[in-house]
Amino acid sequence: MNAIMTKIDIERAAVPGSSDWQGLSEIDQAIRDNRLVEYRIKKSWADPWGRKLTIAVLLVIAAGFSYLVGASLGFW
């Protein structure tokens, strides 16, 4: 494969990305460290609408489990 690639191509491939792609470098690092879920949770929590949606979904899930526990114990 090196016979096809010139030395300039090999050197370009070894150079890290430019600063134009800094926004994607954090995602790339997260994928490399296998922590993409943690990255998505942090980004969602930083967004005000994402935080409200996360809290709302957790409250709905908690209410559903509370209803099921109450029904199984005979409260209603």
Helices and strands as residue ranges (DSSP letters): H 7-14, G 19-21, H 22-32, H 36-46, H 48-72
